[in-house]
Amino acid sequence: MYRNAMLLLLTLALSGCGLAETAATGATAASSEVEAAKQARKTEQQVQKQVDDAQQLDAEKRRAAEENATN
């Protein structure tokens, strides 16, 4: 009886370690995905700013060209 109880406790302890490791691995993966999403958002904002700046520059050049054409 004592031997069976010890075997059961050992089995449960080892099973618990596996579950804890799996949970830790899952949390690490989720954390990495969150960080990747933040980086992607930052990159998207930078690209959008570059597009906006390019459009503004193009509009200014067109305005200047129109002014020169009318003069």
C-alpha positions in Angstrom: 0.0 0.0 0.0 2.8 2.4 1.0 4.7 1.6 -2.2 1.6 2.2 -4.4 1.0 5.6 -2.7 4.6 6.7 -3.2 4.4 5.6 -6.9 1.2 7.6 -7.3 2.7 10.7 -5.7 5.8 10.4 -7.8 3.8 10.0 -11.0 1.6 13.0 -10.0 4.7 15.1 -9.3 6.3 14.3 -12.6 3.0 15.0 -14.4 2.7 18.3 -12.7 6.2 19.3 -13.9 5.3 18.5 -17.4 2.1 20.6 -17.2 4.1 23.5 -15.6 6.7 23.3 -18.4 3.9 23.2 -21.1 2.3 26.2 -19.5 5.6 28.1 -19.3 6.3 27.3 -22.9 2.9 28.5 -24.0 3.3 31.7 -22.0 6.7 32.4 -23.6 5.2 31.8 -27.1 2.3 34.1 -26.4 4.7 36.7 -25.1 6.8 36.4 -28.3 3.7 36.8 -30.4 2.6 39.9 -28.5 6.1 41.4 -29.0 6.0 40.6 -32.7 2.6 42.2 -33.1 3.8 45.4 -31.3 6.8 45.5 -33.7 4.6 45.0 -36.7 2.3 47.8 -35.6 5.3 50.1 -35.1 6.6 49.2 -38.6 3.1 49.8 -40.1 3.0 53.2 -38.5 6.4 54.1 -39.9 5.5 53.0 -43.4 2.2 55.0 -43.2 4.1 58.1 -42.1 6.5 57.7 -45.1 3.5 57.3 -47.5 1.8 60.4 -46.0 5.1 62.4 -46.3 5.6 61.3 -49.9 2.0 62.3 -50.8 2.4 65.7 -49.2 5.6 66.3 -51.0 4.0 65.3 -54.3 1.1 67.6 -53.7 3.5 70.5 -53.0 5.4 69.8 -56.2 2.2 69.8 -58.2 1.1 73.1 -56.7 4.5 74.6 -57.5 4.4 73.3 -61.0 0.9 74.7 -61.5 2.0 78.1 -60.2 5.0 78.1 -62.6 2.7 77.1 -65.5 0.3 80.0 -64.9 3.1 82.6 -64.6 
